[in-house]
Amino acid sequence: IWQIIIVSTIDCNFLQLMLCSWASYMTNSPTLIVMIGLPARGKTYMSKKLTRYLNWIGVPTKVFNLGVYRREAVKAYKSYDFFRHDNAEAMKIRKQCALVALEDVKTYLNEEGGQIAVFDATNTTRERRDLIFSFVQENAFKVFFVESVCDDPEVIAANILEVKVSSPDYPETHRERVMDDFLKRIECYKVTYQPLDPDEYDKHLSFIKVMNVGRRFLVNRVQDYIQSKIVYYLMNIHVHSHSIYLCRHGESEHNVQGRIGGDSELSPQGRQFASTLREFIEEHKLSDLKVWTSQLRRTIQTAEELGVPYEQWKILNEIDAGVCEEMTYEMIQNTFPEEFALRDQDKYHYRYPGGESYQDLVQRLEPVIMELERQGNVLVICHQAVMRCLLAYFLDKSADDLPYLKCPLHTIMKLTPVAYGCKVEMFYLNVEAVNTHRDRPLVSPHLRNSAPLLRRNSYTPLSSHDQVKRPRLYSDGNQPWLPLTPSPTTLHIPDSPDGALLLQQSQVSLHDVLSFMEHKRKNISALFHTMNVNGDQKWLVKFGIEIVHPVMYMTLFRHQN
């Protein structure tokens, strides 16, 4: 099977702008997520978690909670009477608050660089949802509805006690009075509640129904990539009480030497930490604990001391430093001064030559987040960069702060998800270790605000058997690591079976290119075969031809069985 892919490079500025927008990589137009459901059904819980997840994977997202707008308009909440459907004055105020919130959504998506807005409100009537649908059509937004349905009285009562008792609507602490008023508020909404109808009225809408906190789901007309990710995420989260324990491996020999990466063994202090970690688990009676490690020796050796089963995850391996693996920061600064400066400029987006960036690492760790959301108690023994990425998700940290989160050796972080966030507890196990944290450097505002460092990843280093380090590709904002050679005026394919194949610049046209390929098809086929010497790349061999005038690139692919 032969394919020709011809890409015009005339409008380079447009392509560069597209490359510089990471959010545009995942979304092709702004999206409004609309929550639906009676009070105390977990809408705000899902809104906040979903927003945290989308921001973590690089899609700018913001929650617009209608309750905040209402409390701004009505300073003092008195009772459930405000939510009666026959209270005309209150209904007018509530509608006006919704319109103000939607205007803020419009500003965020059109002017502030947002890609997804989450409209967190009850939205229980068709009239309100039709208003929202008209709004998104007028502004050319996409819309996705998330309805939370729950008829389990125990879940509803627990939600009211955990969240609503501490709501700004109820400054008093009399629990029974709060419960009574809030239950009456729910009854006010039930009078006019119109659930989504997948069979008739709402069959044209894109939505997911989450029933009884994830026991069942109903999905309708998912229309794009980001909607499918939202569905996948919502189907993985649960509300059961659990804790996640994060720690780094014990101190390694490379840690002592100040080297990054590699696959060194534990130092004596690291082995002592592993033994102390076992005592910690026994003291806290974590008998049902699952233990995950990377596939590097220092995490495996730490887990071996625990005396419990553990699972190895290759995607938990440390960030790949490429050509800088097993070097100290001083060595990197002396050998690759430009690379050292570029990383200080933007540590999150910077990609090591032949390696990874923190942005790459976040993408790699997404399956781990999904598994952590659906599991019980888990201990993750990982590495500094990996632990930073996981912490940034649970603590809602920005991409700018993520690479500088402090994750000291021989310290355990216990994360317990609560209503609208995460409770953090730290345990230092009193085993000395070197400090591997590097503080944020002082970088001039001009450099900090420059374009993101973009380097195309031609392979996934920690998911491939081929571990050969390849040179990076020249990309926007980065000078090539080695000087580029001048483009030839003549195409020359050396070592071909029937002698060199030549294509003069003056002959180049699309018709000539196609004719050239057809006449030389057998020779090129043989050339592909001779390039596949080791037999490792049996599924695909790629060969590129650059033609100087007119400006175009042509890549030939031949799939081999």
N, C-alpha and C positions, 0 to 999 in steps of 0.2 A: 504494500500500500504506500503510494507516494503522495505527499502533500507539499504544496508551495505556500509559504506564508510571506507576503510582501507588505512591509510596513513603511509608509511614507514618513520621512523625518523632516518635512518642510516646516511644520508648525511645532517646533521643539518647545517653545514657551508654554503652550497649552498643556503638553504632556508633562512638563515639569511641575506645573501647578497641580495637575491631578496627582502626581506622585507625592507632592508635599502634603496632601490632605489625607491623613491616615483614616479619618472618619469616613471619607468618601470611599475608601476601600471596602467598607462593610455596608454602607447605606448609599442608595442612589437618590434618595429624596428624604426630607424630614418626615418623621413619624410621630403621631400623637397616640399614646397608649391611654385608653379610657377605662378606669376602674368602675365596676358596677357591683352593687350589693347592699344589703341592709347593714346598719351599724353593728360593730363587734363581730364582723366576719373575716377579719384579717386583711382588709384591703390596704391599709397603711403599712402593715408588716410586709406584704408582698411588694408594695410600691417602693419602699426603701431598699429592700433586698435586691430587687430587680435593677434599681438605679445604681446601686453599689456595684453590681456585677457588670452592667453595661459600661460604666465609667472605667472599671478595671480592665476590660478588654479593649478599651480605647475609643469608645463611642460616647461623645459628650451628651450627658443625660441629666435632667433636672426634674424634681418632683414639684408639682403645684398643688398644694393641699388646700381644698376649698374651706376647710375649717379655720385655717389661718386668716383667710380673707373675711370670713364671717365675723371672727372675733375682733378684727380691725374695724368692721362696720358697726358692730354691736358690742360695746365694751363690757357690758355686764350681762352675763347669762343668768336668767331667773329660773326657768323651768322648761319642761317638755312642751309647754303650750306654744313655744316659738316654732315648733316643727309640725303643728297641726295643719292639715291641708286646707282647712277653712279659715285660717288666719291670713287674710288677704295682704295685710301690711307686711307680715313676715315673709310671705311667699314672694312679694315684690323685692324685698331686700335680698333674699337668697338668690333670685334670678340675676339681680344686678351684680352680686358678688361673682357669680359664675361668668358673666360677660367680662368683668374686669380681669378675672383669672385667665380667660381665653385670650384677651388682648396681650397679657404678659407672655402667654405661650407663643403668640405670634411674633412678638419682639424677640424672644429667646431664639426661636428657630430661624427667623429671617435676618436678624441683625447681630446676634451675640455668638454665633458659631455653634449653636446647639444642633444636635441631630435628632434627639428623641426627647420628648416632653411627656411626663406622666401626670395625667389629670386625676388626682386622688379625691374622689367625691362619691356620694352614693349613686347618683345618676340612675335612679330606679324607675323613671318614667320614660315612655317612648317620646314624649314631647321634648324632654331634655336631651335625649340621645339624638333625636332628629335635628335639634338645634346645633349640636356638636358636629353632626355629619355635614350639615350645610356649611359650617365654619371651615372644616377641613377641605371641602370641595372648592370653596371660594379662594382658599390660599394654596391650593395644589399640594396639600399634605396627604400622607397616607395615614390611615387610622386602624388601630387594632384594639378590640375590646377584651377586657379581662373581667369576667363575672365570678365572684366568690359566693357560693351557695352553701349554707350550713344549717342543718336542722338538728344537730346534736346539742342538747341543752347543756351538757357538761363542758363542751368546748366553748360555747357562748359565754357561760358563767365564768369560766377561767379567763377568757379574754377580757371580760368586763373588769374582773378583779385585778388583773395584771396591768392593764393599760388605762382603762377609762377612769378608774378611781383617782389616778394621778393626773388626769387631764386638766388643762387650764379652765375648762368649764366648771370644774368642781374643786374650788379652793378649800372647801371644808373636808374634813377627814372622816366624817360619819359614814361608815361603809354601807350600812343598811339603807340610809336615805339616798345615797348615790345610786345604789343598785336599783332601788324602786323607781327613781326618776329616769334612769337610763332605759329600763325595761319599758316604761311608758313611751319614751322617745322612739324605741324600736316599733312599738305598736302603731305610732303615728305614720311611720314609713310604710308599714305593711298594708295600710289602707289603699295606697296608690301604687304599690310595687307591681311592675310589669316585667317579669324575667325575659331574657332573650328567648326568642322563638326561632329555633333553627329550621323548622319545617315550613313556615310561611312568612311572617312579617320580617324577620331578620335573616333570612336565608342568604341574602346577598352580602352580608357583613362578614368581615374576618374577625374571629373571636375564639376564645377558649373559656369554657366553664370549668372551674375548679370546685369540686363537690366534696364537702366534709374534709377540709384541709388535706386534699390530695388522695383520698380513697378512690375517687373516680374522676375522669376527665372527659370533656366533650370538645372536640376541636373542629372548627368550621372554616373552610376557605383560607387557609394560610397561603399568602401570595408572594412572599419574598424571603430572602435569606435571613434578615434580621428578625422577622416574625417567627421563623422556624427556630431560631436560637432562643427567643423568648419562651416559646412553648416548651422547648427542651429543658430550659432552666426551671421553669415553674413546675415541671413534672418531676424534678429531682429534689426540690427543697421539701423539708418536713419540719414540723413544729415540736417534735419530741425532744425532751431534755437530753442533752449530751454535751460532752466537753472534748475539745481538741487540744492535745499536748504537742507543742512544737519545740524541738531542740536541735542543735547542731551535733554532729559527731563529736567524739572526744578529740582533744587536741592532737593534730597529726604532725609528722616529721616536717612536712612542708610548711605548716603553720609556724613551727619553731624557726625555720630558716627564712621565713618571710616570702615564700614562693606561692604563687597562685596556681590553681588547677592541679593537674596531675592526679596520680592515684597512689599516694603514699600511705604508709601504715600509721597506726596510732603511736604517739610518743608514750613514755611511761606515765606521764600525767593524764594522757588521754585514756589509757587503760584503767587508771584509778577512777576516772570519772564514770566509765562504763560500769564498774562495780558499784559505785555510789548510786548510779541511776537505778540499778536493780533494787537496792535498798529502798529508794524513794517509791518505786512502784509497789513493793511489798507493804510499806508503811501506809500507803494511801488505799490499799486493798482494791487495786484496779485489776481485778481478776478477769473481767470481760473485755479487757483492752486489746485492740488490734494494733499491731506494730508494723509500720511501713518504713523501708529504707530505700536508698538509691542502689545502684549496682556498683558503686565504688567501694574499695576495701575499707576505708575509714568508717563508713556508716555500718557496713556489715559486721566489722569487728566490734563496734559499739553494741549492736543488737545481739551478737553472739553471747555476750556476758549476761544478758537478761534471763536466759534460760527459758524463753517462751517462743512460740512460733512467730515468724515474721515474714512479710512479703517484700520482695525486691521490685522496685519500679525504676525502669530505665529513665523515664521522664522526670524522675526526681534527681538525676545527676546534676552536678554543679554546672553553672554557666560555662560554655566552651570559650576559652580565651584564644583559640586559634593559634596564630604564630607566637603568641605571648605565653602559651602554656608553660608552666614550671619556671617562670621567670619571676624575679622580684620586681617591685615597682621601680626601684633604682635602675635595674637592668633595662626595663622597658623604656624609661625616660632617656637613657643613654643610647639605646639601640634604635628606638622608634620615637624620637622627640615629637614629631608631628602627631603621631597617634596618641601619645600621652596627653598632649594639649587638647586634641579633639575630644577625648573622653571626658576631660575636665569641663569642657564646654557644654556638653549635654550627655550626661552619663546614661540616661534612660534610653535614648535613641541610638547612641553610639554602638556600632557593631565591630568587634575585633576582626581584623583581616583573617578570613578563613574560619571565623568563629561566630559567636552570637552576641546579641544585644539583650538588655533587660526586656525590651519590647518582644523580642523573639521568645524569651523565657516565659513571659506571661502567656503567650499563645500555647507554648508547649505544656504549661501547667494547668490549662483549662480542664482537662479530664480529671485531674486531682481534685480541683475545687468541686466538680460535680459529685465525685465519690465522697468527699468530706461532708457535703450537704446531706447525703442520704444515709450516712453511716451512724453508728453509735459512738462510743468513746474510742478515739484513735490517738496513738503516739506516732508522730512523724519525725524520724531521725534523718535530717537532711543537711543542707549546706547553707552558707551565708546568703548568697544571692537568691537561692530557692526560698529560704525562710523569709527573706524580705518581701518577695512577691506574694507569698501566702499571707503574711501579716498585712500587707497593703490591702488585700481583698477584705479581710475580716475587720480591719480597723478603718476602712474607707479612706485610705491615704492616696494623695495625688501621684501622678507619674513623676513629678518633679521631686517629691519627697521620698518616693519608694527606694531609690538606690542608696539612700543615706540612713535608713532605719537601723537602729542599733540592735544587733543580734549577737550578744557576746557568747563565747564558748562556755560550756559547763553551766548553762542557765536554761531552765525550762520555763516556757510560757504556756499557761493554761488559758484557753479561750473558751468561754461559755456563752453561746448565743442567747440573748435576752430579747425583750419585746422589739425594740427599735435599734439595736446595736449589738455590742459584744463586750462582755465583762472580761477583763484581763488580769491575771494573777501571775507573778513572777517568782520563781524559786531558784535561788543560787545555791548550788550544792557544795560550796566551800572547797573546791578543788582548783588550785591555781592554774592559770593558762595565759598564754600570750594574748595581747590585744590586737585583733586583726582589723578593727574598724578604722576607716580612713574618712576623716571629716570632709564636709563639703568645701571645695576650694573657693577662693575668692575670684570670681570671674566677672569681667566687665559686663555691664548691661547690654552693650552692643553685641558681644558674642553670645550672651545667654538668649537674646531674642532673635538670633539668626535662624535660618531654615533648619528643619530637622535633618539629622545625618541619615541619609538613605543609602543603604547598600543592599543590593539584591542578594538574597540567599539562594545559591544555586543548588544547595543540598541541605538536608537536615542532619547535622553532624552526629546527633545522639540517637538517631533512628536508622542509621545505615551501617552496613558492614564495611563500606568504603570509608576509611578514616583519613584518607590522604588530604592534606591541607591544600586548598586551591586558592589562587590569588583572587582577591575581590574584584568586582566589576566597577568600572568608573561610573559614578553616580552623582546626582545633583548635589553641589556643595562640597564635594570631596575631590582633591587633586589625586591623580593616580599615584599609587605607591612607587611605581617605577615609570620612567619616561615612556610615553607611547611612541612607537616607531611611525614614520610617515606612511600614509596610505599609498599603496602601489597604484600605478596607472595600468598595470596589466595583471590579470588574474592568473596565478600560477599554482597548480596543484602538483606538488612533487611526489615522486615515488609511486606514481600510478602504474598499473600493470602494463599499459601500452605506451608508455612514455608520458612526458609532461603534457597536460592539457592547457591550452592558452586561450584566453578570451580578451581581445584588445578592447580598450576603453571606447574607441571610436565605433565599435560594432554594437554597443549596448543599446538595446531596446527591449521592451517586454516580449515582442515576437521573437527576437533573436535569442533571448534568454530561454524561452520555451523550446525553440528549435535546438539550441545547444544541449539542453537537458535531454531531449528525446534522442538525439544522435549519439550522445555519450552515456546513455543510460546504463549500458552494460559495463562500461569502464568504471562509472561511479559506483555501481553495485559492487564490483570487485574491490574497489577502494574501501568501501565500507567494511567489507569482509576482512581485508588485510589490516584495518585499524583495530579490529576486535581480536587482538592477539591473545590476551589472557583468558578470554571466554567468560569474563565476569559480567559483562554488560549484554546479556543475551536478548533482553527484551527490547532494547532501543539503543541505536547508535546515532549520534548526531554529528553533522558536519556543517560548518557555516561558511558562506561565501559573501564577501563584501564587494559591492560594485560601486565605483566612485562616482560615475556620472551617467545618467541622472541619479540623484541620491535615493537609494533604497537599500533595504537589507533583505536577503533571501536566505531562508534556512530550509534545508532538505531533510526530511525524516524518512527513514526506512524501518518499519517494524519487522523484526525477525521472530519466527516461531521457534 
